[in-house]
Amino acid sequence: MNNKEYKLSTINKVQITASARRSLIAADSNYYSWSPEKQEEFRVTMSEKARQKIAKILLSSLLNIQCSLEETDEVWEEQPLNNLNMLNWASLLTNGIGEDFITLNEFMAKDKTLLDFTTLFDYDHADYLYQEQARKKESKDYQGADYYPFRWAPWVRLLIDDNFWYSSFTSIATHLNDDIEEAGNDYINTLITHEYVEGENHGKQEKGGVRWDMKKDASGRERQLEELQHRWHPYLQDCWLAISNHNADLELAVYTQDFDWDNDPHRCFIFRNEATLKKVRWRHFLSDIKPLIADYSIIEKQLEKEIEKAKAFLEEQYQDIMENFDPDVIKLRKKMKIVISPGALEGLGGIDSDDE
């Protein structure tokens, strides 16, 4: 799929495999006497104690770190990125499923594992139904939404050509919308230059954490900026829906894009539509997508067109706001108080939101 040099090529795969094997034996000495099916089931349903035994062995054999079972989670989380890549690679061999040792790095419902979902569609549609039910509980006025694939991109780990990869699964609509939103936000800043500054309550202690209070500073044009952003968000929602509809009945296709964010090997898999998801099984992921791989340049061309359309929309709305919008008329909109856990403020940038 990609001929670039693998980012974790210096990691000793023989050591990784040996450490994973030792840890599985530590978790249950009978592991390698079981059938492949029973081994796989154990990897995704093991007890907390067995998981801690595996973590303890991996920390010891890969990093020479000695700790008790109760300390494994804390010690694991304290490791720097280069150590985590080794640990995550070995850990994948102890909890992944199928031909590619794939695992979903997302919360699962109680008593549910990836083995309960044959295809990607089975998982994603079940998640859609759960989200719909939650929204209906939160709002009696919620009218519901049609299903389209991967409205939110789950994070995945797997082996590709026997190498460890981080990955994300998404749809063409979600993938494009993310880039359109980023380009649009940049263009809004071109139209109305602004930055986020700390409000008077930023960083104050609240129950459960600290207050997030960042204010928009647009050199006196804050109301115009808010109005433009307020019009931008529905456009993005409509754009996602339109792209989803356009791709719904097209032929099956999967696109890939490698991200060069840091030293992590990260590959994004982009699925065209619901029919594509129904063809791809978790336990045979790479085998199933191989005949469906399409040229990513198709996505790039569509993205260029969508970004131009988005900029034209924003330009038109900006002109209308500057000519007709009265900043002295304050519209009633829902306000939100944001409280985040301690330490989460570090490294966070500005938030572009229609809520304050």
ZASELUM-119176 format. One record per residue (C-alpha): residue number from 1; residue in one letter; x, y, z. Coordinates in nm, 3 decimals, padded with zeros to 5 digits. Each point is the difference from the previous one (the first is absolute). Layout:
<rs>
> num,residuo,X,Y,Z
> NUM,A,X,Y,Z $
...
</rs>
This chain:
<rs>
> num,residuo,X,Y,Z
> 1,M,00.000,00.000,00.000 $
> 2,N,00.290,00.232,00.071 $
> 3,N,00.373,-00.029,-00.076 $
> 4,K,00.131,00.251,00.257 $
> 5,E,00.248,-00.123,00.258 $
> 6,Y,-00.176,-00.145,00.303 $
> 7,K,00.036,00.237,00.297 $
> 8,L,00.062,-00.267,00.266 $
> 9,S,00.250,-00.201,-00.205 $
> 10,T,00.259,00.014,00.281 $
> 11,I,-00.221,-00.193,00.243 $
> 12,N,00.106,-00.362,00.049 $
> 13,K,-00.298,-00.208,-00.120 $
> 14,V,00.154,-00.325,00.129 $
> 15,Q,00.020,00.149,00.350 $
> 16,I,-00.357,00.131,-00.028 $
> 17,T,-00.136,-00.340,-00.101 $
> 18,A,00.194,-00.185,00.270 $
> 19,S,-00.118,00.242,00.269 $
> 20,A,-00.363,-00.033,-00.109 $
> 21,R,00.032,-00.379,00.007 $
> 22,R,00.147,00.003,00.351 $
> 23,S,-00.274,00.230,00.125 $
> 24,L,-00.279,-00.220,-00.137 $
> 25,I,00.150,-00.302,00.171 $
> 26,A,00.020,00.201,00.323 $
> 27,A,-00.368,00.088,-00.037 $
> 28,D,-00.092,-00.367,-00.047 $
> 29,S,00.254,-00.280,-00.027 $
> 30,N,-00.239,-00.202,-00.220 $
> 31,Y,-00.032,00.271,-00.266 $
> 32,Y,00.208,-00.170,-00.270 $
> 33,S,-00.177,-00.333,00.045 $
> 34,W,-00.333,00.155,-00.102 $
> 35,S,-00.154,00.022,-00.346 $
> 36,P,00.048,00.328,-00.192 $
> 37,E,-00.367,00.083,00.063 $
> 38,K,00.034,-00.044,00.377 $
> 39,Q,00.324,00.201,00.002 $
> 40,E,-00.173,00.284,-00.183 $
> 41,E,-00.295,-00.004,00.238 $
> 42,F,00.237,00.011,00.298 $
> 43,R,00.182,00.301,-00.142 $
> 44,V,-00.316,00.211,-00.009 $
> 45,T,-00.175,-00.131,00.313 $
> 46,M,00.288,-00.046,00.247 $
> 47,S,-00.044,00.106,00.360 $
> 48,E,00.149,00.316,00.144 $
> 49,K,00.256,-00.209,00.189 $
> 50,A,00.110,-00.177,-00.317 $
> 51,R,00.032,00.335,-00.178 $
> 52,Q,00.218,00.133,00.282 $
> 53,K,00.220,-00.310,-00.016 $
> 54,I,00.055,00.065,-00.370 $
> 55,A,00.083,00.366,00.061 $
> 56,K,00.244,-00.093,00.278 $
> 57,I,00.191,-00.240,-00.226 $
> 58,L,00.010,00.245,-00.291 $
> 59,L,00.135,00.280,00.220 $
> 60,S,00.264,-00.234,00.140 $
> 61,S,00.112,-00.172,-00.320 $
> 62,L,-00.008,00.302,-00.232 $
> 63,L,00.104,00.285,00.233 $
> 64,N,00.153,-00.178,00.301 $
> 65,I,-00.257,00.169,00.225 $
> 66,Q,-00.101,-00.196,00.309 $
> 67,C,-00.334,00.074,00.165 $
> 68,S,-00.290,-00.168,00.178 $
> 69,L,-00.321,-00.101,-00.176 $
> 70,E,-00.181,00.290,00.164 $
> 71,E,00.257,00.250,-00.130 $
> 72,T,-00.002,-00.111,-00.365 $
> 73,D,-00.262,00.248,-00.128 $
> 74,E,00.168,00.299,00.163 $
> 75,V,00.348,-00.100,-00.116 $
> 76,W,-00.127,-00.068,-00.354 $
> 77,E,-00.162,00.344,-00.026 $
> 78,E,00.320,00.172,00.114 $
> 79,Q,00.206,-00.137,-00.290 $
> 80,P,00.129,00.235,-00.273 $
> 81,L,-00.122,-00.043,-00.357 $
> 82,N,00.292,-00.210,-00.124 $
> 83,N,-00.059,-00.250,00.282 $
> 84,L,-00.376,00.001,-00.057 $
> 85,N,00.044,-00.096,-00.364 $
> 86,M,00.186,-00.315,00.108 $
> 87,L,-00.252,-00.077,00.272 $
> 88,N,-00.300,00.060,-00.225 $
> 89,W,00.147,-00.221,-00.272 $
> 90,A,00.056,-00.290,00.240 $
> 91,S,-00.337,00.062,00.165 $
> 92,L,-00.173,-00.027,-00.338 $
> 93,L,00.126,-00.357,-00.028 $
> 94,T,-00.170,-00.075,00.331 $
> 95,N,-00.341,00.156,-00.067 $
> 96,G,-00.055,00.027,-00.377 $
> 97,I,-00.225,-00.223,-00.212 $
> 98,G,00.007,-00.150,-00.347 $
> 99,E,00.267,-00.012,-00.267 $
> 100,D,00.128,00.351,00.078 $
> 101,F,-00.026,-00.009,00.382 $
> 102,I,-00.233,00.294,-00.034 $
> 103,T,-00.140,00.170,00.308 $
> 104,L,-00.241,00.288,00.050 $
> 105,N,00.139,00.270,00.228 $
> 106,E,-00.347,00.113,00.111 $
> 107,F,-00.227,-00.070,00.295 $
> 108,M,-00.226,-00.301,-00.050 $
> 109,A,-00.332,-00.074,00.165 $
> 110,K,00.014,-00.231,00.301 $
> 111,D,00.041,-00.365,-00.097 $
> 112,K,00.065,00.096,-00.364 $
> 113,T,00.320,-00.064,-00.196 $
> 114,L,00.106,00.047,-00.359 $
> 115,L,-00.079,-00.368,-00.059 $
> 116,D,-00.369,00.088,00.039 $
> 117,F,00.013,00.199,-00.326 $
> 118,T,00.074,-00.185,-00.322 $
> 119,T,00.031,00.299,-00.233 $
> 120,L,00.095,00.364,00.042 $
> 121,F,-00.362,00.085,-00.075 $
> 122,D,-00.122,-00.218,00.289 $
> 123,Y,00.209,00.201,00.246 $
> 124,D,-00.060,00.344,-00.149 $
> 125,H,-00.376,-00.044,-00.035 $
> 126,A,-00.026,-00.125,00.359 $
> 127,D,00.192,00.309,00.113 $
> 128,Y,-00.234,00.220,-00.209 $
> 129,L,-00.306,-00.156,00.169 $
> 130,Y,00.155,00.056,00.344 $
> 131,Q,00.076,00.365,-00.079 $
> 132,E,-00.351,00.055,-00.134 $
> 133,Q,-00.153,-00.147,00.313 $
> 134,A,00.217,00.222,00.218 $
> 135,R,-00.097,00.314,-00.193 $
> 136,K,-00.369,-00.083,00.028 $
> 137,K,00.039,-00.033,00.377 $
> 138,E,00.177,00.334,00.019 $
> 139,S,-00.253,00.187,-00.212 $
> 140,K,-00.369,-00.078,-00.043 $
> 141,D,00.000,00.214,-00.314 $
> 142,Y,00.273,-00.201,-00.173 $
> 143,Q,-00.136,-00.123,-00.333 $
> 144,G,00.265,-00.258,-00.077 $
> 145,A,00.250,-00.025,-00.286 $
> 146,D,00.051,-00.249,-00.282 $
> 147,Y,00.294,-00.237,00.023 $
> 148,Y,00.314,00.069,-00.198 $
> 149,P,00.339,-00.162,00.065 $
> 150,F,00.249,00.124,00.257 $
> 151,R,-00.143,00.335,00.101 $
> 152,W,00.273,-00.010,00.262 $
> 153,A,00.331,-00.167,-00.080 $
> 154,P,00.099,-00.284,00.237 $
> 155,W,00.366,-00.066,00.083 $
> 156,V,00.146,-00.339,-00.083 $
> 157,R,00.328,-00.191,00.033 $
> 158,L,00.112,-00.282,-00.226 $
> 159,L,00.289,-00.173,-00.174 $
> 160,I,00.072,00.092,-00.362 $
> 161,D,00.269,-00.213,-00.165 $
> 162,D,00.087,-00.127,00.351 $
> 163,N,00.063,00.359,00.116 $
> 164,F,-00.192,00.185,00.268 $
> 165,W,-00.224,00.288,-00.114 $
> 166,Y,-00.231,00.248,00.165 $
> 167,S,-00.304,00.063,-00.215 $
> 168,S,-00.332,00.178,-00.030 $
> 169,F,-00.310,-00.106,-00.192 $
> 170,T,-00.219,00.263,-00.160 $
> 171,S,-00.234,00.068,-00.292 $
> 172,I,00.059,00.219,-00.304 $
> 173,A,-00.254,00.249,00.139 $
> 174,T,00.161,00.021,00.345 $
> 175,H,00.353,00.009,-00.141 $
> 176,L,-00.084,00.282,-00.240 $
> 177,N,-00.205,00.189,00.257 $
> 178,D,00.289,00.008,00.245 $
> 179,D,00.230,00.158,-00.260 $
> 180,I,-00.274,00.234,-00.121 $
> 181,E,-00.061,00.116,00.356 $
> 182,E,00.370,00.067,00.056 $
> 183,A,00.033,00.193,-00.328 $
> 184,G,-00.319,00.193,00.075 $
> 185,N,00.113,00.095,00.349 $
> 186,D,00.326,00.129,-00.144 $
> 187,Y,-00.193,00.202,-00.258 $
> 188,I,-00.227,00.146,00.269 $
> 189,N,00.316,00.121,00.175 $
> 190,T,00.107,00.159,-00.328 $
> 191,L,-00.333,00.180,-00.030 $
> 192,I,-00.015,00.100,00.368 $
> 193,T,00.338,-00.031,00.169 $
> 194,H,-00.042,-00.124,00.353 $
> 195,E,00.161,-00.190,00.285 $
> 196,Y,-00.109,-00.159,00.323 $
> 197,V,00.097,00.160,00.330 $
> 198,E,-00.057,-00.111,00.357 $
> 199,G,-00.324,00.115,00.158 $
> 200,E,-00.028,00.107,00.363 $
> 201,N,-00.114,-00.349,00.109 $
> 202,H,00.257,-00.201,-00.198 $
> 203,G,00.182,-00.253,00.218 $
> 204,K,-00.224,00.050,00.307 $
> 205,Q,-00.074,-00.307,00.206 $
> 206,E,-00.341,-00.155,-00.052 $
> 207,K,-00.154,-00.319,00.128 $
> 208,G,00.165,-00.279,-00.197 $
> 209,G,00.275,00.210,-00.156 $
> 210,V,00.086,00.347,-00.121 $
> 211,R,-00.195,00.256,-00.203 $
> 212,W,00.071,00.041,-00.373 $
> 213,D,-00.070,00.363,-00.079 $
> 214,M,00.157,00.126,-00.322 $
> 215,K,-00.136,00.313,-00.168 $
> 216,K,00.015,00.107,-00.363 $
> 217,D,00.196,00.317,-00.070 $
> 218,A,-00.077,00.133,-00.349 $
> 219,S,00.099,00.362,00.054 $
> 220,G,-00.355,00.118,00.052 $
> 221,R,-00.165,-00.229,-00.256 $
> 222,E,-00.082,-00.282,00.241 $
> 223,R,-00.374,00.010,-00.077 $
> 224,Q,00.062,-00.022,-00.374 $
> 225,L,00.238,-00.289,00.057 $
> 226,E,-00.252,-00.187,00.213 $
> 227,E,-00.269,00.050,-00.263 $
> 228,L,00.226,-00.131,-00.277 $
> 229,Q,00.096,-00.304,00.207 $
> 230,H,-00.366,-00.053,00.086 $
> 231,R,-00.085,-00.022,-00.371 $
> 232,W,00.304,-00.219,-00.073 $
> 233,H,-00.095,-00.294,00.221 $
> 234,P,-00.332,-00.084,-00.173 $
> 235,Y,00.184,00.018,-00.334 $
> 236,L,00.240,-00.268,00.120 $
> 237,Q,-00.284,-00.223,00.113 $
> 238,D,-00.178,00.037,-00.333 $
> 239,C,00.328,-00.061,-00.184 $
> 240,W,00.061,-00.327,00.186 $
> 241,L,-00.351,-00.118,-00.077 $
> 242,A,00.025,00.094,-00.369 $
> 243,I,00.332,-00.183,-00.044 $
> 244,S,-00.138,-00.304,00.183 $
> 245,N,-00.305,-00.005,-00.227 $
> 246,H,00.215,00.038,-00.312 $
> 247,N,00.216,-00.300,00.090 $
> 248,A,-00.277,-00.225,00.132 $
> 249,D,-00.073,-00.184,-00.325 $
> 250,L,00.342,00.015,-00.165 $
> 251,E,00.224,-00.303,-00.045 $
> 252,L,00.191,-00.139,00.296 $
> 253,A,00.333,00.169,00.076 $
> 254,V,00.259,00.043,00.274 $
> 255,Y,00.265,00.274,-00.003 $
> 256,T,00.309,00.030,00.219 $
> 257,Q,00.201,00.296,00.121 $
> 258,D,00.314,-00.010,00.213 $
> 259,F,00.037,00.287,00.246 $
> 260,D,00.340,00.149,00.075 $
> 261,W,-00.087,00.155,00.336 $
> 262,D,00.292,-00.134,00.205 $
> 263,N,00.199,-00.320,00.037 $
> 264,D,-00.313,-00.217,00.020 $
> 265,P,-00.094,-00.207,-00.305 $
> 266,H,-00.361,00.104,-00.059 $
> 267,R,-00.217,-00.108,-00.293 $
> 268,C,-00.353,00.123,-00.056 $
> 269,F,-00.244,-00.231,-00.178 $
> 270,I,-00.281,00.187,-00.176 $
> 271,F,-00.315,-00.192,-00.095 $
> 272,R,-00.235,00.116,-00.271 $
> 273,N,-00.338,-00.122,00.124 $
> 274,E,-00.208,-00.244,00.201 $
> 275,A,00.034,-00.276,-00.261 $
> 276,T,00.379,00.020,00.031 $
> 277,L,-00.015,-00.048,00.377 $
> 278,K,-00.221,-00.307,-00.044 $
> 279,K,00.269,-00.162,-00.216 $
> 280,V,00.283,00.043,00.251 $
> 281,R,00.037,-00.241,00.293 $
> 282,W,00.195,00.088,00.312 $
> 283,R,00.182,-00.334,00.010 $
> 284,H,00.103,00.022,-00.366 $
> 285,F,00.039,00.376,-00.029 $
> 286,L,00.297,00.043,-00.233 $
> 287,S,-00.098,-00.297,-00.215 $
> 288,D,-00.351,00.137,-00.047 $
> 289,I,00.100,00.357,-00.087 $
> 290,K,00.281,-00.097,-00.240 $
> 291,P,-00.227,-00.031,-00.310 $
> 292,L,-00.185,00.319,00.100 $
> 293,I,00.299,00.236,00.021 $
> 294,A,-00.044,00.304,-00.226 $
> 295,D,00.219,00.295,-00.100 $
> 296,Y,00.009,00.267,00.273 $
> 297,S,00.043,00.275,-00.259 $
> 298,I,-00.376,-00.026,-00.056 $
> 299,I,-00.052,00.120,00.357 $
> 300,E,00.253,00.282,-00.044 $
> 301,K,-00.181,00.134,-00.307 $
> 302,Q,-00.336,-00.010,00.175 $
> 303,L,00.149,00.176,00.303 $
> 304,E,00.129,00.287,-00.215 $
> 305,K,-00.348,00.056,-00.144 $
> 306,E,-00.169,-00.016,00.340 $
> 307,I,00.244,00.245,00.156 $
> 308,E,-00.060,00.249,-00.282 $
> 309,K,-00.376,-00.033,00.052 $
> 310,A,00.042,00.050,00.374 $
> 311,K,00.213,00.313,-00.047 $
> 312,A,-00.256,00.142,-00.243 $
> 313,F,-00.272,-00.060,00.259 $
> 314,L,00.200,00.168,00.275 $
> 315,E,00.087,00.295,-00.223 $
> 316,E,-00.368,00.049,-00.085 $
> 317,Q,-00.105,-00.022,00.365 $
> 318,Y,00.278,00.234,00.106 $
> 319,Q,-00.112,00.264,-00.251 $
> 320,D,-00.360,-00.035,00.115 $
> 321,I,00.101,00.034,00.367 $
> 322,M,00.214,00.308,-00.064 $
> 323,E,-00.278,00.167,-00.197 $
> 324,N,-00.313,-00.107,00.187 $
> 325,F,00.084,-00.145,00.342 $
> 326,D,-00.061,00.220,00.306 $
> 327,P,00.257,-00.096,00.268 $
> 328,D,-00.199,00.188,00.266 $
> 329,V,-00.287,-00.248,-00.027 $
> 330,I,00.092,-00.289,00.227 $
> 331,K,-00.154,-00.331,-00.100 $
> 332,L,-00.105,-00.243,00.271 $
> 333,R,00.210,-00.313,-00.034 $
> 334,K,00.069,-00.290,00.230 $
> 335,K,00.304,00.058,00.218 $
> 336,M,00.227,-00.269,00.134 $
> 337,K,00.233,-00.018,00.299 $
> 338,I,00.296,-00.227,-00.068 $
> 339,V,00.178,-00.176,00.287 $
> 340,I,00.290,-00.230,-00.080 $
> 341,S,00.205,-00.241,00.207 $
> 342,P,00.319,00.122,00.174 $
> 343,G,00.302,00.015,-00.232 $
> 344,A,-00.205,-00.013,-00.318 $
> 345,L,00.061,00.369,-00.068 $
> 346,E,00.362,-00.073,-00.087 $
> 347,G,00.061,-00.007,-00.371 $
> 348,L,-00.354,00.095,-00.095 $
> 349,G,-00.035,00.262,-00.270 $
> 350,G,-00.291,00.228,-00.073 $
> 351,I,-00.346,-00.141,-00.048 $
> 352,D,-00.215,00.116,-00.289 $
> 353,S,-00.353,-00.042,00.126 $
> 354,D,-00.335,00.162,-00.051 $
> 355,D,-00.059,-00.038,00.375 $
> 356,E,00.174,00.209,00.262 $
</rs>
